[in-house]
Structure formats: C-alpha cells, structure tokens
Amino acid sequence: MTKPFPTKNLRFYLTAPSPCPYLPGKRERKVFTALDGFDAGPLHDALTNAGFRRSQNIAYRPSCDGCDACISARVPVERFAFSRRWRKVMIRNADLARALKPARATEEQYRLLRRYLNSRHAEGGMADMTFGDYAAMVEETAVHTHIVEYRFSDGAKKGELAALALVDALGDGLSMVYSCFDPDAPKRSLGVYTILDHIQQARAAGFSYVYLGYWIPGSDKMDYKAGFRPLELLLGGEWRPYAPVEF
C-alpha cells in the first residue's frame, strides 16, 4: 500500500484552457506541481495514488471546468485473469524478445515513435515531437524510470524494434507513462500485448497494480482500457472496482 505523503507544502498551478484532445468541443485544464528533489519518489507514489500522472519532472491531473470525464484507472494484477482473448494476444506475440533499458532516448526508438504517431495520431498533440522532445520525455525524470523494448526475433523484421514502453516503478506497481508500436504489424495487437506483458511483469515482481493513466468514457482513443477487467477506477477520491452498466 502506498504510504501517505504530506502535500500541504506543495505549490500547485493551473494551466490555461486549451482544446481537449479526446472529447470534441471540450476545453481542458490541468493542475500540476513540480516532481523533483530527494523526495520525488514517495511524492510520485502519493500523487499517482491520488490520480496524478507524470510528464518529465511534472505531476499533473485534469482540472477542467464542468467536466470530470478523465478517470484514473489501474489493474489489480493478482485478480486479473488471462481470458481466452488475452491468451491469444500473448501467443501471437510469443516470438518477441523483451529487454529492460535505462531511460535514455535513442534514434531507433524515436523512428518507431514517429512512424506510430504518423499512422495513429497524426493530428494529436505529439504530432510535431522532435527527437529533442522525445529525449526530454524519456530522460527528464527524478523517479525510477525505465524503457522496455520489444523486438522481432524472427522473420523479415528480425532484430527490429516492434514496440516500447516508458514505465515508472512505484512502491505498489508499475505506471505506464507512454508506449508506442510498429503500425505495420496490425494483427499482433501490440498495444494490448504491451499492457498484458506489464501485468505479468508486475505480478512476477510482487507489485499490486499496473497504472494505465486516464480512461475517458466516450473517447474512442481510450475505450480499450475498459477491457482490462477487473479494473479499478478512482472515483470520489477512492479506488473502486469498475462496474459497467449493461443495457
């Protein structure tokens, strides 16, 4: 369990309104605070448990006027069951080789990111990301951060990078900061596989959770997160089991 961390002395700031990248016609604002110094680790744990996400040396969460659609989501790994659907994804990607890397940006990683963004998020907020931007995203961190690389181990793409995940290690779990994958391998469900593999990694390491960031009902880009049940959502300041409404 994450230990309480005193936050009364933190300074929080609010961004100006900007177009929401997930819900058309909405405006987003974020509240944020610095995440640095010797106490960055326990502070990161406490803020993540309270619904914040990390971006470089900043911890933020949505604070939008008249909208609370963004809901923090995490997977309780011990209760997660690998259904037939999930097992098929794992089998399709059993040939991938996984390697743990330090939080250091490489040109190869950036090329994969650019292909992914151009294919899947050409109009998104990261569409113009340069290598310098990517390096900052990866390397500017005051907490325990690493990269997991997945490579094709056979076939025409043998040795090439298939997917990667930027991950923070918390006191109670793994927080998936960002991930991308080869857009030319659609039958593999690489994005889903990356999450499933981290659920396995967290379970093997004795962690309780994999933090998925924000689930946004009504956003096609975020719908996939609701499938990783049992899912826990941060509602009213408490983590509660996700109970979908059936019609």
Backbone as CSV, one residue per row, in Angstrom:
resi,resn,N_x,N_y,N_z,CA_x,CA_y,CA_z,C_x,C_y,C_z
1,MET,0.845,-1.195,0.000,0.000,0.000,0.000,0.881,1.246,0.000
2,THR,0.503,2.253,-0.783,1.263,3.488,-0.837,1.113,4.257,0.472
3,LYS,2.252,4.679,1.045,2.214,5.417,2.296,1.775,6.863,2.040
4,PRO,1.015,7.453,2.992,0.622,8.857,2.836,1.859,9.748,2.775
5,PHE,1.781,10.799,1.994,2.892,11.742,1.858,2.339,13.139,2.073
6,PRO,2.988,13.946,2.932,2.462,15.295,3.184,2.567,16.174,1.949
7,THR,1.439,16.718,1.525,1.422,17.548,0.309,1.017,18.987,0.600
8,LYS,0.842,19.344,1.866,0.331,20.674,2.184,1.311,21.781,1.799
9,ASN,2.592,21.470,1.715,3.581,22.483,1.375,3.884,22.555,-0.123
10,LEU,3.228,21.725,-0.917,3.439,21.758,-2.364,2.754,22.974,-2.975
11,ARG,3.312,23.455,-4.044,2.687,24.530,-4.798,2.077,23.956,-6.069
12,PHE,0.795,24.189,-6.240,0.089,23.699,-7.406,-0.265,24.875,-8.321
13,TYR,-0.239,24.599,-9.620,-0.506,25.621,-10.624,-1.570,25.103,-11.590
14,LEU,-2.256,26.014,-12.266,-3.332,25.664,-13.184,-3.007,26.187,-14.578
15,THR,-3.121,25.334,-15.568,-2.855,25.759,-16.939,-4.030,26.560,-17.490
16,ALA,-3.774,27.297,-18.559,-4.851,27.999,-19.262,-5.681,26.986,-20.053
17,PRO,-6.960,27.279,-20.325,-7.789,26.348,-21.113,-7.227,26.156,-22.522
18,SER,-7.362,24.923,-23.022,-6.943,24.596,-24.389,-7.876,23.512,-24.919
19,PRO,-7.928,23.308,-26.245,-8.819,22.285,-26.798,-8.513,20.894,-26.247
20,CYS,-9.537,20.172,-25.891,-9.361,18.814,-25.383,-8.994,17.884,-26.537
21,PRO,-7.937,17.080,-26.390,-7.535,16.172,-27.468,-8.382,14.909,-27.543
22,TYR,-9.294,14.714,-26.597,-10.048,13.470,-26.537,-11.545,13.633,-26.776
23,LEU,-12.119,14.742,-26.316,-13.558,14.946,-26.468,-13.799,16.212,-27.280
24,PRO,-14.325,16.090,-28.489,-14.548,17.252,-29.351,-15.428,18.302,-28.678
25,GLY,-15.060,19.547,-28.850,-15.846,20.642,-28.299,-15.561,20.964,-26.849
26,LYS,-14.743,20.170,-26.194,-14.411,20.401,-24.792,-13.101,21.174,-24.674
27,ARG,-12.921,21.819,-23.531,-11.686,22.537,-23.226,-11.052,21.885,-21.998
28,GLU,-9.746,21.714,-22.031,-9.081,21.077,-20.908,-8.209,22.062,-20.131
29,ARG,-8.099,21.797,-18.828,-7.153,22.496,-17.964,-6.517,21.447,-17.064
30,LYS,-5.284,21.714,-16.650,-4.583,20.772,-15.793,-4.015,21.488,-14.583
31,VAL,-4.051,20.818,-13.449,-3.379,21.291,-12.261,-2.077,20.499,-12.160
32,PHE,-0.987,21.181,-11.831,0.297,20.483,-11.818,1.203,21.024,-10.723
33,THR,2.220,20.223,-10.409,3.215,20.586,-9.418,4.550,19.987,-9.821
34,ALA,5.633,20.530,-9.277,6.967,20.020,-9.593,7.179,18.665,-8.932
35,LEU,7.919,17.810,-9.620,8.215,16.472,-9.125,9.729,16.288,-9.215
36,ASP,10.420,16.789,-8.202,11.877,16.708,-8.223,12.402,16.691,-6.793
37,GLY,13.716,16.619,-6.653,14.304,16.621,-5.323,14.425,15.229,-4.732
38,PHE,14.958,15.170,-3.519,15.236,13.878,-2.881,13.967,13.107,-2.542
39,ASP,12.850,13.809,-2.393,11.604,13.140,-2.018,10.694,12.885,-3.215
40,ALA,11.248,12.955,-4.430,10.421,12.789,-5.635,9.756,11.421,-5.687
41,GLY,10.454,10.378,-5.251,9.889,9.027,-5.319,8.630,8.856,-4.494
42,PRO,8.700,9.079,-3.176,7.478,8.931,-2.364,6.391,9.923,-2.744
43,LEU,6.797,11.127,-3.182,5.790,12.095,-3.629,5.083,11.592,-4.881
44,HIS,5.843,11.033,-5.808,5.270,10.468,-7.031,4.280,9.361,-6.696
45,ASP,4.647,8.493,-5.757,3.742,7.421,-5.330,2.419,7.993,-4.817
46,ALA,2.529,8.981,-3.932,1.321,9.553,-3.321,0.447,10.253,-4.353
47,LEU,1.075,11.008,-5.253,0.298,11.734,-6.253,-0.330,10.781,-7.267
48,THR,0.386,9.734,-7.651,-0.188,8.744,-8.570,-1.409,8.091,-7.944
49,ASN,-1.305,7.762,-6.662,-2.435,7.155,-5.962,-3.607,8.112,-5.868
50,ALA,-3.327,9.415,-5.985,-4.385,10.431,-5.926,-4.858,10.849,-7.314
51,GLY,-4.391,10.159,-8.353,-4.903,10.423,-9.690,-4.031,11.290,-10.571
52,PHE,-2.807,11.586,-10.146,-1.903,12.377,-10.970,-1.123,11.466,-11.918
53,ARG,-0.614,12.078,-12.980,0.269,11.404,-13.928,1.566,12.195,-14.021
54,ARG,2.636,11.517,-14.447,3.910,12.202,-14.583,4.202,12.540,-16.035
55,SER,4.730,13.753,-16.265,5.275,14.155,-17.551,6.583,14.870,-17.263
56,GLN,7.714,14.206,-17.585,9.027,14.720,-17.222,9.062,14.969,-15.707
57,ASN,9.424,16.163,-15.274,9.507,16.429,-13.841,8.278,17.169,-13.310
58,ILE,7.150,16.886,-13.945,5.872,17.488,-13.549,4.863,16.380,-13.251
59,ALA,4.089,16.561,-12.192,2.944,15.691,-11.923,1.679,16.513,-12.171
60,TYR,0.734,15.954,-12.925,-0.454,16.718,-13.308,-1.693,15.840,-13.246
61,ARG,-2.829,16.500,-13.201,-4.092,15.806,-13.398,-5.103,16.800,-13.974
62,PRO,-6.125,16.319,-14.680,-7.119,17.225,-15.272,-7.860,18.008,-14.195
63,SER,-8.158,19.248,-14.532,-8.963,20.110,-13.657,-9.818,20.996,-14.551
64,CYS,-10.710,20.356,-15.286,-11.456,21.038,-16.342,-12.769,21.623,-15.809
65,ASP,-13.137,22.781,-16.324,-14.383,23.427,-15.918,-15.583,22.640,-16.428
66,GLY,-16.416,22.169,-15.519,-17.649,21.487,-15.895,-17.475,20.120,-16.516
67,CYS,-16.314,19.493,-16.337,-16.088,18.166,-16.922,-15.172,17.365,-16.014
68,ASP,-15.583,16.129,-15.724,-14.739,15.221,-14.948,-14.665,13.855,-15.641
69,ALA,-14.572,13.903,-16.988,-14.607,12.668,-17.779,-13.353,11.817,-17.597
70,CYS,-12.208,12.430,-17.318,-10.957,11.681,-17.176,-10.934,10.963,-15.825
71,ILE,-10.834,9.647,-15.859,-10.875,8.838,-14.646,-9.615,7.984,-14.575
72,SER,-8.871,8.091,-13.498,-7.671,7.284,-13.321,-8.041,5.806,-13.236
73,ALA,-7.247,4.975,-13.920,-7.541,3.542,-13.977,-6.283,2.724,-13.666
74,ARG,-6.478,1.628,-12.965,-5.371,0.719,-12.684,-5.878,-0.719,-12.683
75,VAL,-4.976,-1.650,-12.963,-5.314,-3.070,-12.984,-4.756,-3.732,-11.730
76,PRO,-5.611,-4.367,-10.905,-5.117,-5.150,-9.766,-4.581,-6.487,-10.290
77,VAL,-3.277,-6.621,-10.360,-2.675,-7.700,-11.156,-2.983,-9.092,-10.614
78,GLU,-3.107,-9.257,-9.308,-3.356,-10.594,-8.766,-4.750,-11.094,-9.122
79,ARG,-5.684,-10.190,-9.324,-7.053,-10.586,-9.646,-7.319,-10.614,-11.147
80,PHE,-6.335,-10.184,-11.932,-6.533,-10.163,-13.378,-6.439,-11.583,-13.937
81,ALA,-7.427,-11.953,-14.744,-7.460,-13.286,-15.343,-7.156,-13.189,-16.832
82,PHE,-6.224,-14.018,-17.283,-5.890,-14.060,-18.703,-6.933,-14.916,-19.424
83,SER,-7.956,-14.245,-19.924,-9.039,-14.925,-20.635,-8.524,-15.486,-21.961
84,ARG,-9.382,-16.191,-22.644,-9.010,-16.760,-23.943,-8.577,-15.664,-24.903
85,ARG,-9.285,-14.534,-24.856,-8.940,-13.396,-25.710,-7.522,-12.917,-25.439
86,TRP,-7.180,-12.754,-24.160,-5.846,-12.263,-23.812,-4.779,-13.309,-24.116
87,ARG,-5.082,-14.559,-23.899,-4.093,-15.613,-24.183,-3.756,-15.651,-25.668
88,LYS,-4.730,-15.404,-26.513,-4.470,-15.386,-27.958,-3.514,-14.256,-28.324
89,VAL,-3.667,-13.099,-27.692,-2.747,-11.985,-27.946,-1.343,-12.351,-27.488
90,MET,-1.237,-12.986,-26.327,0.079,-13.380,-25.823,0.742,-14.398,-26.745
91,ILE,-0.033,-15.330,-27.269,0.522,-16.347,-28.165,1.009,-15.719,-29.467
92,ARG,0.238,-14.763,-29.994,0.630,-14.119,-31.254,1.950,-13.371,-31.117
93,ASN,2.287,-12.983,-29.907,3.500,-12.201,-29.701,4.565,-12.934,-28.890
94,ALA,4.422,-14.242,-28.797,5.379,-15.034,-28.010,6.779,-15.004,-28.591
95,ASP,6.902,-14.623,-29.865,8.220,-14.582,-30.504,8.988,-13.302,-30.206
96,LEU,8.354,-12.322,-29.571,9.025,-11.059,-29.299,10.027,-11.217,-28.159
97,ALA,11.152,-10.534,-28.297,12.184,-10.535,-27.257,12.093,-9.241,-26.468
98,ARG,11.994,-9.360,-25.145,11.861,-8.190,-24.279,13.203,-7.849,-23.641
99,ALA,13.501,-6.541,-23.543,14.736,-6.094,-22.896,14.469,-4.838,-22.091
100,LEU,14.983,-4.811,-20.872,14.853,-3.649,-19.997,16.012,-2.697,-20.265
101,LYS,15.692,-1.437,-20.514,16.705,-0.450,-20.868,16.625,0.752,-19.921
102,PRO,17.747,1.443,-19.706,17.689,2.676,-18.911,16.906,3.756,-19.640
103,ALA,16.509,4.776,-18.919,15.723,5.865,-19.511,16.654,6.781,-20.313
104,ARG,17.077,6.295,-21.471,17.939,7.020,-22.389,17.340,6.915,-23.781
105,ALA,17.094,8.035,-24.411,16.469,8.052,-25.730,17.465,7.634,-26.801
106,THR,16.977,6.883,-27.794,17.804,6.504,-28.930,17.101,6.913,-30.218
107,GLU,17.894,7.056,-31.279,17.338,7.395,-32.584,16.392,6.306,-33.068
108,GLU,16.722,5.058,-32.784,15.864,3.944,-33.202,14.497,4.031,-32.541
109,GLN,14.469,4.315,-31.259,13.202,4.473,-30.557,12.395,5.628,-31.144
110,TYR,13.072,6.715,-31.421,12.392,7.883,-31.967,11.804,7.593,-33.338
111,ARG,12.522,6.841,-34.178,11.989,6.497,-35.504,10.710,5.671,-35.368
112,LEU,10.694,4.744,-34.411,9.475,3.961,-34.182,8.345,4.874,-33.719
113,LEU,8.642,5.787,-32.807,7.634,6.727,-32.322,7.061,7.560,-33.461
114,ARG,7.927,8.059,-34.360,7.461,8.886,-35.473,6.535,8.090,-36.392
115,ARG,6.886,6.853,-36.692,6.025,6.013,-37.531,4.678,5.784,-36.855
116,TYR,4.711,5.536,-35.553,3.483,5.311,-34.791,2.605,6.564,-34.794
117,LEU,3.198,7.720,-34.503,2.432,8.961,-34.469,1.860,9.299,-35.837
118,ASN,2.654,9.153,-36.880,2.187,9.469,-38.229,1.028,8.578,-38.645
119,SER,1.023,7.339,-38.157,-0.011,6.384,-38.537,-1.268,6.496,-37.665
120,ARG,-1.088,6.707,-36.370,-2.208,6.620,-35.424,-2.656,7.960,-34.844
121,HIS,-1.750,8.937,-34.772,-2.083,10.188,-34.073,-1.527,11.385,-34.829
122,ALA,-1.764,11.411,-36.133,-1.197,12.470,-36.971,-1.716,13.857,-36.609
123,GLU,-2.899,13.917,-35.999,-3.482,15.206,-35.625,-3.372,15.478,-34.129
124,GLY,-2.666,14.616,-33.399,-2.601,14.752,-31.950,-1.590,15.781,-31.487
125,GLY,-1.555,15.981,-30.178,-0.681,16.983,-29.606,0.792,16.651,-29.702
126,MET,1.123,15.371,-29.956,2.515,14.963,-30.056,2.992,14.855,-31.500
127,ALA,2.144,15.240,-32.443,2.444,15.025,-33.863,3.733,15.700,-34.314
128,ASP,4.079,16.818,-33.696,5.268,17.576,-34.096,6.469,17.295,-33.194
129,MET,6.428,16.221,-32.437,7.503,15.920,-31.496,8.830,15.689,-32.210
130,THR,9.868,16.409,-31.800,11.212,16.245,-32.337,11.979,15.226,-31.500
131,PHE,13.178,14.887,-31.953,13.991,13.973,-31.152,14.317,14.607,-29.804
132,GLY,14.560,15.911,-29.789,14.822,16.595,-28.526,13.647,16.507,-27.573
133,ASP,12.436,16.636,-28.116,11.227,16.495,-27.300,11.127,15.083,-26.724
134,TYR,11.412,14.091,-27.587,11.342,12.700,-27.133,12.384,12.437,-26.049
135,ALA,13.592,12.935,-26.256,14.643,12.744,-25.262,14.246,13.351,-23.923
136,ALA,13.613,14.526,-23.954,13.165,15.162,-22.718,12.096,14.315,-22.035
137,MET,11.160,13.776,-22.813,10.101,12.944,-22.252,10.678,11.728,-21.538
138,VAL,11.722,11.137,-22.123,12.309,9.920,-21.579,13.268,10.211,-20.432
139,GLU,14.134,11.184,-20.606,15.284,11.343,-19.722,15.076,12.317,-18.571
140,GLU,14.147,13.252,-18.707,13.930,14.212,-17.630,12.985,13.606,-16.594
141,THR,13.559,12.889,-15.667,12.787,12.211,-14.637,13.590,12.167,-13.349
142,ALA,12.911,12.388,-12.231,13.553,12.324,-10.927,13.112,11.078,-10.164
143,VAL,12.418,10.169,-10.861,11.930,8.948,-10.223,12.509,7.735,-10.952
144,HIS,12.165,6.558,-10.471,12.684,5.306,-11.038,11.955,4.996,-12.346
145,THR,12.606,5.317,-13.452,12.005,5.175,-14.777,12.875,4.287,-15.653
146,HIS,12.233,3.488,-16.497,12.974,2.663,-17.441,12.174,2.509,-18.727
147,ILE,12.806,1.934,-19.734,12.156,1.620,-21.004,12.182,0.110,-21.200
148,VAL,11.078,-0.421,-21.659,11.033,-1.826,-22.059,10.928,-1.870,-23.578
149,GLU,11.901,-2.509,-24.221,11.904,-2.671,-25.667,11.453,-4.078,-26.035
150,TYR,10.667,-4.178,-27.095,10.241,-5.469,-27.632,10.733,-5.547,-29.074
151,ARG,11.427,-6.638,-29.400,11.986,-6.793,-30.737,11.486,-8.074,-31.407
152,PHE,11.320,-7.987,-32.737,11.001,-9.175,-33.511,12.209,-10.114,-33.464
153,SER,11.964,-11.386,-33.218,13.078,-12.332,-33.100,13.224,-13.241,-34.311
154,ASP,12.294,-13.136,-35.275,12.442,-13.922,-36.497,11.680,-13.248,-37.634
155,GLY,11.734,-13.841,-38.809,11.031,-13.284,-39.958,11.783,-12.134,-40.598
156,ALA,11.106,-11.440,-41.506,11.728,-10.355,-42.271,12.165,-9.191,-41.387
157,LYS,11.511,-9.019,-40.236,11.849,-7.903,-39.349,12.711,-8.326,-38.172
158,LYS,13.354,-9.443,-38.269,14.164,-9.950,-37.161,15.141,-8.884,-36.674
159,GLY,15.128,-8.651,-35.366,16.019,-7.688,-34.752,15.477,-6.279,-34.688
160,GLU,14.413,-5.997,-35.447,13.854,-4.649,-35.452,12.984,-4.412,-34.210
161,LEU,12.848,-3.139,-33.856,12.048,-2.755,-32.708,10.569,-2.857,-33.050
162,ALA,9.827,-3.648,-32.268,8.398,-3.839,-32.500,7.550,-2.895,-31.652
163,ALA,7.988,-2.637,-30.436,7.228,-1.784,-29.512,8.153,-1.343,-28.398
164,LEU,7.726,-0.314,-27.686,8.461,0.119,-26.499,7.486,0.735,-25.514
165,ALA,7.875,0.707,-24.252,7.061,1.301,-23.194,7.959,2.064,-22.241
166,LEU,7.584,3.294,-21.944,8.246,4.105,-20.932,7.480,3.890,-19.635
167,VAL,8.161,3.415,-18.591,7.484,2.927,-17.390,8.144,3.483,-16.131
168,ASP,7.314,3.878,-15.165,7.791,4.266,-13.838,7.527,3.124,-12.867
169,ALA,8.500,2.840,-12.013,8.316,1.853,-10.951,7.910,2.582,-9.673
170,LEU,6.730,2.264,-9.169,6.195,2.871,-7.948,6.374,1.912,-6.771
171,GLY,5.985,2.366,-5.609,6.057,1.488,-4.460,5.099,0.321,-4.540
172,ASP,3.956,0.520,-5.211,2.946,-0.538,-5.267,2.654,-1.029,-6.679
173,GLY,3.396,-0.558,-7.665,3.086,-1.031,-9.012,3.928,-0.393,-10.093
174,LEU,3.525,-0.633,-11.320,4.165,-0.065,-12.497,3.208,0.931,-13.133
175,SER,3.720,2.095,-13.479,2.913,3.125,-14.129,3.372,3.253,-15.573
176,MET,2.468,2.971,-16.509,2.803,3.037,-17.917,2.659,4.481,-18.393
177,VAL,3.795,5.144,-18.543,3.812,6.560,-18.891,3.446,6.765,-20.352
178,TYR,4.075,5.978,-21.230,3.787,6.098,-22.662,4.270,4.838,-23.362
179,SER,3.576,4.462,-24.428,4.011,3.324,-25.228,3.678,3.576,-26.693
180,CYS,4.424,2.930,-27.566,4.153,3.002,-29.000,4.600,1.697,-29.626
181,PHE,4.190,1.467,-30.878,4.478,0.184,-31.509,4.509,0.323,-33.020
182,ASP,4.985,-0.720,-33.665,5.100,-0.767,-35.122,3.698,-0.778,-35.726
183,PRO,3.313,0.266,-36.450,1.956,0.310,-37.017,1.762,-0.642,-38.188
184,ASP,2.847,-1.235,-38.681,2.754,-2.156,-39.816,2.598,-3.605,-39.375
185,ALA,2.327,-3.818,-38.086,2.086,-5.169,-37.578,0.724,-5.204,-36.893
186,PRO,-0.363,-4.918,-37.631,-1.686,-4.738,-37.017,-2.293,-6.002,-36.420
187,LYS,-1.952,-7.174,-36.936,-2.583,-8.405,-36.464,-2.051,-8.869,-35.111
188,ARG,-1.053,-8.209,-34.606,-0.452,-8.615,-33.343,-1.113,-7.977,-32.113
189,SER,-1.852,-6.880,-32.292,-2.406,-6.135,-31.146,-1.286,-5.752,-30.180
190,LEU,-0.256,-5.100,-30.719,0.944,-4.817,-29.932,0.668,-3.896,-28.743
191,GLY,-0.231,-2.939,-28.903,-0.548,-2.064,-27.781,-1.154,-2.824,-26.621
192,VAL,-2.078,-3.719,-26.931,-2.696,-4.566,-25.904,-1.658,-5.494,-25.291
193,TYR,-0.824,-6.079,-26.149,0.198,-7.005,-25.656,1.128,-6.323,-24.660
194,THR,1.513,-5.090,-24.938,2.414,-4.370,-24.041,1.818,-4.259,-22.641
195,ILE,0.524,-3.977,-22.552,-0.125,-3.891,-21.244,-0.188,-5.261,-20.579
196,LEU,-0.580,-6.271,-21.333,-0.660,-7.627,-20.772,0.701,-8.087,-20.254
197,ASP,1.749,-7.789,-20.996,3.085,-8.190,-20.566,3.482,-7.470,-19.283
198,HIS,3.086,-6.198,-19.138,3.405,-5.481,-17.909,2.584,-5.982,-16.725
199,ILE,1.394,-6.475,-16.986,0.638,-7.123,-15.914,1.394,-8.354,-15.422
200,GLN,1.933,-9.117,-16.351,2.730,-10.284,-15.976,4.001,-9.875,-15.234
201,GLN,4.663,-8.832,-15.731,5.888,-8.366,-15.084,5.607,-7.888,-13.661
202,ALA,4.519,-7.133,-13.485,4.165,-6.626,-12.160,3.856,-7.772,-11.207
203,ARG,3.137,-8.751,-11.691,2.796,-9.910,-10.848,4.059,-10.656,-10.430
204,ALA,4.972,-10.862,-11.364,6.210,-11.584,-11.063,7.081,-10.824,-10.069
205,ALA,7.017,-9.480,-10.110,7.834,-8.662,-9.218,7.177,-8.416,-7.867
206,GLY,5.949,-8.898,-7.685,5.258,-8.722,-6.420,4.538,-7.398,-6.270
207,PHE,4.346,-6.676,-7.385,3.595,-5.428,-7.336,2.096,-5.718,-7.318
208,SER,1.338,-4.735,-6.855,-0.111,-4.904,-6.770,-0.857,-4.389,-7.991
209,TYR,-0.303,-3.368,-8.677,-1.069,-2.699,-9.724,-0.229,-2.371,-10.949
210,VAL,-0.934,-2.227,-12.064,-0.405,-1.558,-13.250,-1.300,-0.359,-13.495
211,TYR,-0.716,0.823,-13.432,-1.465,2.065,-13.632,-1.509,2.395,-15.122
212,LEU,-2.727,2.583,-15.652,-2.930,2.793,-17.081,-3.154,4.251,-17.458
213,GLY,-3.150,5.150,-16.492,-3.447,6.544,-16.817,-4.940,6.792,-16.780
214,TYR,-5.424,7.637,-17.678,-6.828,8.040,-17.642,-7.677,7.264,-18.639
215,TRP,-8.801,6.783,-18.139,-9.837,6.225,-19.002,-10.889,7.307,-19.175
216,ILE,-11.327,7.511,-20.415,-12.282,8.578,-20.710,-13.500,7.974,-21.413
217,PRO,-14.579,7.712,-20.705,-15.784,7.195,-21.351,-16.224,8.124,-22.480
218,GLY,-16.527,7.547,-23.627,-16.945,8.341,-24.774,-15.819,8.706,-25.715
219,SER,-14.583,8.388,-25.331,-13.431,8.650,-26.197,-12.988,7.354,-26.860
220,ASP,-13.057,7.312,-28.182,-12.652,6.104,-28.903,-11.196,5.749,-28.636
221,LYS,-10.356,6.761,-28.414,-8.939,6.519,-28.185,-8.676,5.819,-26.857
222,MET,-9.618,5.918,-25.921,-9.403,5.392,-24.576,-10.283,4.194,-24.236
223,ASP,-11.169,3.817,-25.146,-12.114,2.735,-24.861,-11.429,1.422,-24.495
224,TYR,-10.257,1.174,-25.075,-9.587,-0.108,-24.875,-9.266,-0.380,-23.402
225,LYS,-9.070,0.665,-22.615,-8.667,0.471,-21.215,-9.758,-0.210,-20.398
226,ALA,-11.017,0.005,-20.779,-12.120,-0.594,-20.026,-12.144,-2.110,-20.153
227,GLY,-11.412,-2.660,-21.126,-11.410,-4.104,-21.326,-10.529,-4.862,-20.356
228,PHE,-9.644,-4.167,-19.646,-8.709,-4.863,-18.755,-9.325,-5.046,-17.373
229,ARG,-10.345,-5.879,-17.319,-11.056,-6.117,-16.077,-10.519,-7.362,-15.377
230,PRO,-10.541,-7.359,-14.022,-11.128,-6.331,-13.164,-10.269,-5.066,-13.153
231,LEU,-10.924,-3.950,-13.383,-10.276,-2.646,-13.432,-10.712,-1.847,-12.211
232,GLU,-9.818,-1.052,-11.668,-10.180,-0.157,-10.578,-10.116,1.279,-11.074
233,LEU,-11.122,2.072,-10.679,-11.217,3.473,-11.073,-11.181,4.362,-9.830
234,LEU,-10.558,5.527,-9.959,-10.511,6.480,-8.855,-11.752,7.371,-8.939
235,LEU,-12.719,7.112,-8.070,-14.000,7.819,-8.076,-14.277,8.389,-6.692
236,GLY,-14.516,9.692,-6.630,-14.794,10.313,-5.343,-13.648,10.198,-4.359
237,GLY,-12.430,10.157,-4.877,-11.260,10.073,-4.009,-10.920,8.677,-3.544
238,GLU,-11.659,7.656,-4.019,-11.406,6.274,-3.614,-11.282,5.373,-4.843
239,TRP,-10.388,4.388,-4.748,-10.264,3.396,-5.818,-11.373,2.367,-5.658
240,ARG,-12.181,2.217,-6.721,-13.334,1.325,-6.660,-13.353,0.410,-7.880
241,PRO,-13.899,-0.791,-7.735,-13.994,-1.697,-8.881,-14.857,-1.101,-9.985
242,TYR,-14.430,-1.266,-11.201,-15.207,-0.796,-12.356,-16.410,-1.708,-12.536
243,ALA,-17.594,-1.112,-12.514,-18.834,-1.869,-12.688,-19.591,-1.308,-13.875
244,PRO,-19.344,-1.852,-15.083,-20.014,-1.317,-16.276,-21.511,-1.520,-16.206
245,VAL,-22.242,-0.573,-16.766,-23.706,-0.653,-16.825,-24.099,-1.448,-18.055
246,GLU,-24.837,-2.498,-17.878,-25.281,-3.326,-19.001,-26.683,-2.921,-19.432
247,PHE,-26.873,-2.858,-20.739,-28.196,-2.473,-21.278,-28.802,-3.666,-22.016
